[in-house]
């Protein structure tokens, strides 16, 4: 059964709105939440912001949690989903270089090496487990509880808990093996147990408690965006579970599954013949609001095909719906796995040089990305995952506050228009960390935002080469003169998007 103290504190918070009880729960689980977040996003500031978002979600959903809820498992899963959703958004916030990505505790070299390989993949691997297996791993190795305590928490005997933990470890081992990490379950258990939890910054529990108790009223805009995304992805995950459960029940009852299958696919148009008309693919970058509105109103379809626009080019998206013409395979992979273009990108050798058209107008903003991943695996035979490696980077610093090129945004649809050929980039209503992701794309080197500048901005950046000047140097000079920002070279351990052949 769940920890009685947890349930008592939760009840006290719900019934009496006890801030002390809430603060105690935050203190208990802040390290677990922070550790899972930082492993997934690899950035200290982002991990703190995600942690605050998780506790805001907890404050909002506390009344819906049942008496049988294992809070450590709930906090871990909520953090995993929130961090995963964060990586898919355009709001990566990388303000300052964090300390070493992780510190190993075990003395055995094998365990140290195992943790270095396992850590970047752990949250994805845990996501493949069902709730009970995941709770067992969290209780046993994240919280270092005894098998007797694990069994009591999940409602089984100590022997049954031992079997479940062992089975869950083997599932993790199988996942890691597919990603090139070969290790015994014993080594995995030791590495995870010793390294999975690291101390959160001392101030985080206090700030997270204050922000969460206010239901996010004092949170930053970016934190509230993370909260909104977390709630939506949690609702979508719950809906998926409900669909699977319904399907199983219908099968068990001997009822035809035709209705269920139709319901699942009803959001996608069965006829895509209308997409053969080029007018539905028009992208007007001079009238972006009208184009965004037109894309939003298109029927729900999923189209990925060899390009029919060899002389045209463009990509626009709004609310998860997207249209792209004459896109390279690498651009499609980045769109599916790394929409913010904020990670270094490594492609396999000899990969397809063909270009493609894409139209994804599915109703839920997260569905197009998942559908695109499926189509990339089916049509191009590739998938991708994140690994953390130390690489050369540029740290983006502010050197001049008196620059006319960076203008505070007063609302409007976030957008970017980039032409490397003409040396021009127009940005509307974006934070500086998202500027950095575009700089990354231009310089072909990861750019880490350390400006400390908050808020959203507009800018029109232009650059041209002087005699003897490289394109990159011309761009850097323009950023310095027009935006008051500078690129400082360095090295950093960052998540990288690794593309590989699909199994």
C-alpha positions in Angstrom: 0.0 0.0 0.0 1.2 3.6 -0.4 3.2 5.3 2.3 0.7 6.1 5.1 2.6 9.4 5.8 2.2 10.4 2.2 -1.5 9.8 2.2 -1.9 11.6 5.5 -0.1 14.6 4.3 -2.0 14.6 1.0 -5.3 14.4 2.9 -4.2 17.2 5.2 -3.4 19.4 2.2 -6.6 18.6 0.4 -8.9 18.9 3.5 -7.3 21.8 5.3 -5.3 23.5 2.5 -2.3 22.9 4.8 0.8 24.7 3.3 3.0 22.8 5.8 1.8 19.4 4.6 2.3 20.5 1.0 5.8 21.8 1.7 6.7 18.5 3.4 5.6 16.5 0.3 7.7 18.8 -1.9 10.7 18.4 0.4 10.3 14.6 0.2 10.2 14.4 -3.6 12.0 17.4 -4.9 15.3 15.4 -5.4 13.5 12.6 -7.3 11.7 15.1 -9.5 14.8 17.2 -10.1 17.0 14.2 -10.9 14.6 12.8 -13.5 14.2 16.2 -15.1 18.0 17.0 -15.4 18.7 13.6 -16.8 16.1 14.2 -19.5 16.9 17.8 -20.5 20.6 18.0 -19.4 20.2 21.6 -18.2 20.1 22.8 -14.6 17.9 25.8 -15.1 15.4 23.9 -17.3 15.3 21.0 -14.7 14.4 23.5 -12.0 11.7 25.1 -14.1 10.3 21.6 -14.9 10.4 20.7 -11.2 8.3 23.8 -10.4 5.9 22.9 -13.1 5.5 19.4 -11.8 4.6 20.7 -8.3 2.2 23.1 -9.8 0.5 20.2 -11.6 0.5 18.3 -8.3 -1.2 21.2 -6.5 -3.9 21.4 -9.2 -4.5 17.6 -9.4 -4.1 16.7 -5.8 -7.8 16.2 -5.2 -8.0 13.7 -8.1 -5.3 11.4 -6.7 -6.7 8.3 -5.1 -5.8 6.8 -1.8 -3.9 4.1 -3.6 -1.7 6.4 -5.5 2.1 5.8 -4.9 3.3 9.4 -4.9 6.9 8.6 -5.8 5.7 6.8 -8.9 3.2 9.6 -9.7 5.9 12.3 -9.3 8.4 10.3 -11.4 5.9 9.6 -14.3 4.7 13.2 -14.2 8.2 14.5 -14.4 9.1 12.2 -17.2 6.1 13.2 -19.3 6.7 16.9 -18.5 10.4 16.8 -19.4 9.7 14.9 -22.6 7.0 17.4 -23.6 9.4 20.2 -22.8 12.0 18.9 -25.3 9.3 19.0 -28.0 8.4 22.6 -27.5 10.1 25.8 -28.7 10.8 27.1 -25.2 14.1 25.4 -24.2 15.6 27.7 -21.6 19.4 27.4 -21.4 20.5 30.4 -19.3 23.7 29.2 -17.8 26.1 26.3 -17.9 25.2 23.6 -15.3 27.8 21.7 -13.3 28.9 18.3 -14.4 26.0 16.4 -15.9 26.2 13.8 -13.1 28.5 12.5 -10.3 29.0 8.8 -9.9 29.1 7.4 -6.4 30.0 3.8 -6.9 33.7 2.9 -6.9 33.4 0.0 -9.3 34.6 1.2 -12.8 32.0 -1.1 -14.4 29.1 0.6 -12.6 30.5 4.1 -13.3 30.8 3.2 -17.0 27.3 1.7 -17.0 25.8 4.9 -15.4 27.4 7.1 -18.0 25.8 5.0 -20.8 22.5 4.5 -19.0 21.7 8.0 -17.7 20.8 9.7 -21.1 18.4 6.8 -21.9 16.9 6.1 -18.5 13.7 8.2 -18.8 13.0 6.8 -22.3 13.5 3.2 -21.0 11.3 3.9 -17.9 8.6 5.1 -20.3 8.4 1.7 -21.8 7.4 0.1 -18.5 3.8 -0.2 -17.3 2.8 1.8 -14.2 3.3 -1.1 -11.7 6.8 -2.0 -13.1 7.8 1.6 -13.1 6.6 2.2 -9.6 8.5 -0.9 -8.5 11.8 0.4 -10.0 11.3 3.9 -8.5 10.6 2.5 -5.1 13.4 0.0 -5.1 16.2 1.9 -6.8 15.3 5.6 -6.8 14.1 5.6 -3.2 16.2 2.5 -2.1 13.4 0.8 -0.3 13.5 -2.8 0.7 11.7 -5.5 -1.2 9.3 -5.8 1.7 8.5 -2.1 1.5 8.1 -2.3 -2.3 5.7 -5.2 -1.9 3.7 -3.4 0.7 3.5 -0.3 -1.5 2.3 -2.1 -4.7 0.0 -4.4 -2.7 1.9 -7.7 -3.0 4.2 -9.9 -1.0 8.0 -9.4 -0.7 8.6 -12.4 -3.0 6.2 -11.1 -5.6 7.9 -7.7 -5.4 11.2 -9.4 -6.0 9.9 -11.1 -9.1 8.4 -7.8 -10.4 11.6 -5.8 -9.8 13.6 -8.5 -11.5 11.3 -8.6 -14.5 11.3 -4.8 -14.8 15.1 -4.7 -14.7 15.2 -7.3 -17.5 12.9 -5.0 -19.6 15.2 -2.1 -19.0 18.2 -4.2 -19.8 16.6 -5.2 -23.1 15.9 -1.6 -24.0 19.4 -0.5 -23.2 20.9 -3.4 -25.2 19.0 -2.3 -28.3 20.7 1.1 -27.9 24.2 -0.3 -27.6 24.4 -0.5 -23.8 25.5 -3.9 -22.7 25.3 -4.5 -19.0 24.1 -7.1 -16.5 20.9 -6.5 -14.5 23.0 -6.4 -11.3 25.2 -3.7 -12.7 22.2 -1.7 -13.9 20.6 -2.0 -10.5 23.7 -0.8 -8.7 24.3 2.1 -11.1 20.7 3.3 -10.9 20.5 2.9 -7.2 23.7 4.8 -6.6 23.2 7.6 -9.1 19.6 8.2 -10.0 18.9 10.7 -7.3 21.1 13.8 -6.9 20.5 16.7 -4.6 18.3 19.5 -6.0 19.5 23.1 -5.4 18.7 24.1 -1.8 16.4 26.9 -2.8 14.3 24.8 -5.2 12.0 23.2 -2.6 11.1 26.6 -1.1 10.5 28.3 -4.5 8.6 25.3 -5.9 6.4 25.2 -2.8 5.6 28.9 -3.0 4.8 28.8 -6.7 2.8 25.6 -6.6 0.7 26.7 -3.6 -0.2 29.8 -5.6 -1.4 27.4 -8.4 1.2 29.0 -10.7 -0.1 32.6 -10.3 3.5 33.8 -9.6 5.2 31.5 -12.1 6.9 32.8 -15.2 5.3 32.6 -18.6 7.6 29.8 -19.7 6.9 27.8 -16.6 3.1 28.1 -17.2 3.7 27.0 -20.7 5.4 23.9 -19.4 2.5 23.3 -17.0 0.0 23.6 -19.8 2.0 21.2 -22.0 2.4 18.7 -19.1 -1.4 18.7 -18.3 -2.1 18.1 -22.0 0.4 15.3 -22.5 -0.9 13.7 -19.2 -4.5 13.9 -20.5 -3.4 12.4 -23.8 -1.5 9.6 -22.1 -4.6 8.8 -20.0 -6.8 8.8 -23.1 -4.5 6.4 -24.9 -4.7 4.1 -21.8 -8.5 4.3 -21.9 -8.6 3.4 -25.6 -6.3 0.4 -25.0 -8.4 -0.7 -22.0 -11.6 -0.4 -24.0 -10.2 -2.4 -26.8 -9.1 -5.2 -24.5 -12.6 -5.3 -22.8 -14.3 -5.5 -26.2 -12.0 -8.4 -27.2 -12.6 -10.2 -24.0 -16.3 -9.9 -24.4 -16.1 -11.2 -27.9 -17.4 -7.9 -29.4 -16.1 -6.8 -32.8 -13.4 -4.1 -32.6 -14.6 -2.3 -35.7 -16.1 0.5 -33.7 -13.0 1.0 -31.6 -10.7 1.0 -34.6 -12.9 3.5 -36.4 -12.9 5.7 -33.4 -9.1 5.7 -33.2 -8.7 6.6 -36.8 -11.7 8.9 -37.2 -9.5 11.9 -36.6 -7.7 11.2 -39.8 -9.3 11.8 -43.2 -9.7 8.5 -45.2 -9.5 10.5 -48.4 -6.4 12.6 -49.1 -7.0 13.1 -52.8 -7.7 16.8 -52.2 -4.1 17.2 -51.1 -3.1 16.7 -54.7 -4.2 20.3 -55.4 -1.2 22.6 -55.0 -3.4 25.4 -53.6 -3.6 23.6 -50.3 0.2 23.7 -50.1 0.6 27.5 -50.6 2.7 29.2 -47.9 2.6 33.0 -47.9 5.4 34.2 -45.7 4.3 37.8 -46.3 0.9 37.1 -44.8 1.7 34.6 -42.1 -1.4 35.1 -40.0 -3.7 34.2 -42.9 -1.6 31.2 -43.8 -1.6 30.0 -40.2 -5.4 30.3 -40.1 -5.8 28.4 -43.4 -3.5 25.6 -42.1 -5.6 25.4 -38.8 -8.8 25.0 -40.8 -7.6 22.2 -43.1 -9.2 18.7 -42.7 -7.2 16.3 -40.5 -4.7 14.3 -42.7 -1.3 12.7 -42.5 0.7 13.0 -45.7 4.4 12.3 -46.3 5.5 11.8 -49.9 8.4 12.5 -52.3 8.2 16.2 -53.2 6.0 17.5 -56.0 7.5 20.9 -55.6 11.1 20.6 -56.8 11.4 24.3 -57.4 9.6 25.4 -54.3 10.5 25.3 -50.7 9.0 26.2 -47.3 7.7 25.1 -43.9 5.1 26.6 -41.6 3.4 25.2 -38.5 0.9 26.4 -36.0 -0.6 24.5 -33.0 1.2 21.3 -34.0 -0.3 21.4 -37.5 2.3 21.7 -40.3 2.9 22.0 -44.0 6.3 21.5 -45.6 7.4 21.6 -49.2 10.6 20.1 -50.6 12.0 19.3 -47.2 15.1 17.2 -46.8 15.0 14.0 -44.8 17.1 15.5 -42.1 14.7 18.5 -41.7 11.8 16.0 -41.3 13.7 14.1 -38.6 14.5 17.3 -36.8 10.8 18.3 -37.0 9.7 15.0 -35.5 12.2 14.6 -32.8 13.6 18.0 -32.1 11.1 20.8 -33.1 13.1 23.5 -31.4 16.2 22.5 -33.5 18.2 22.9 -30.2 20.3 19.7 -30.4 23.4 18.7 -32.4 22.3 16.4 -35.1 24.2 13.2 -36.3 23.0 11.4 -39.4 23.9 7.8 -40.4 26.2 7.5 -43.4 24.7 7.1 -46.9 21.3 8.4 -45.9 18.6 9.4 -48.4 19.2 12.5 -50.3 15.6 12.8 -51.5 13.3 15.6 -50.6 9.7 15.3 -49.3 6.4 17.1 -48.8 4.7 16.9 -45.5 1.2 17.8 -44.4 0.2 16.9 -40.8 -3.1 18.5 -39.6 -4.1 16.1 -36.9 -6.4 17.6 -34.1 -4.1 17.2 -31.1 -0.9 19.2 -31.3 1.3 16.3 -30.2 -0.1 13.7 -32.7 1.6 15.1 -35.8 5.0 14.6 -34.3 4.3 11.0 -33.2 2.7 10.2 -36.6 5.7 11.7 -38.4 8.0 9.5 -36.4 6.0 6.4 -37.5 6.1 7.5 -41.1 9.9 8.1 -41.0 10.4 4.6 -39.6 8.0 3.1 -42.2 9.0 5.1 -45.3 12.6 6.0 -44.7 13.6 3.3 -42.2 15.0 5.6 -39.5 14.4 6.4 -35.9 16.3 8.7 -33.5 17.2 9.1 -29.9 19.1 11.5 -27.6 22.6 10.8 -26.2 24.6 13.1 -24.0 28.1 13.9 -25.2 30.7 16.6 -24.5 31.1 18.7 -27.6 32.3 22.1 -28.8 29.7 24.8 -28.3 29.2 28.6 -28.3 28.0 30.3 -25.2 25.7 33.2 -26.1 26.6 36.3 -24.0 25.2 39.8 -23.8 27.9 42.5 -24.4 25.8 45.6 -25.2 22.4 46.6 -23.9 22.0 49.5 -26.2 21.2 47.8 -29.5 18.2 48.7 -31.6 17.9 45.3 -33.3 16.4 43.5 -30.3 12.9 44.8 -29.6 10.5 43.6 -26.9 7.5 41.8 -28.4 4.0 43.0 -27.7 2.3 39.7 -28.6 1.7 38.2 -31.9 2.2 34.7 -33.4 5.7 33.3 -32.7 7.4 32.8 -36.1 10.8 32.8 -37.8 11.8 33.3 -41.4 15.4 32.4 -42.4 17.2 32.8 -45.7 20.8 31.8 -45.6 21.2 32.7 -49.2 20.1 36.3 -48.7 21.6 36.6 -45.2 18.4 37.5 -43.4 16.5 36.3 -40.4 13.2 37.7 -39.2 11.9 36.6 -35.8 8.6 37.5 -34.1 7.7 37.0 -30.4 10.4 34.5 -29.4 12.6 34.1 -26.3 16.4 34.4 -26.6 16.9 30.6 -26.0 14.9 30.0 -29.2 17.0 32.6 -31.0 19.9 30.4 -29.9 18.4 27.3 -31.5 18.4 29.2 -34.9 21.9 30.4 -34.4 22.8 26.7 -33.7 21.4 25.8 -37.1 23.2 28.7 -38.9 26.6 28.1 -37.3 26.4 24.3 -37.3 27.5 24.3 -33.7 25.3 24.1 -30.5 24.6 27.6 -29.1 23.8 27.8 -25.3 21.9 30.9 -24.2 23.7 32.5 -21.2 22.5 36.0 -21.7 20.1 35.9 -18.8 17.6 37.9 -20.9 14.0 37.0 -20.2 10.9 37.8 -22.2 10.0 37.5 -25.9 11.5 39.6 -28.7 11.3 40.7 -32.3 14.2 41.2 -34.6 15.3 41.6 -38.2 18.9 40.5 -38.6 20.8 41.0 -41.8 24.4 40.1 -42.6 26.8 40.1 -45.6 30.4 39.2 -46.1 33.2 41.7 -46.2 36.3 40.9 -48.2 38.2 38.1 -46.6 35.4 37.3 -44.2 33.7 33.9 -43.9 29.9 33.6 -43.8 30.0 32.5 -40.2 32.2 35.5 -39.2 29.8 37.8 -41.1 26.9 36.4 -39.2 28.7 36.7 -35.8 29.6 40.3 -36.5 25.9 41.1 -37.4 24.7 39.5 -34.2 27.3 41.5 -32.2 26.5 44.9 -33.9 22.8 44.6 -34.3 21.8 42.5 -31.2 24.6 43.2 -28.8 25.3 39.5 -28.4 28.6 37.5 -28.6 29.5 33.9 -29.2 32.1 32.5 -26.7 33.6 29.1 -27.7 33.7 26.4 -25.1 32.8 22.7 -24.4 29.7 21.3 -22.7 28.0 17.9 -22.2 24.7 18.2 -24.0 22.0 15.9 -25.3 22.5 15.1 -29.0 20.0 13.7 -31.5 21.4 10.5 -32.9 19.7 9.2 -36.0 19.9 5.4 -36.6 18.4 2.7 -38.8 15.1 1.5 -37.6 15.0 -2.1 -36.4 
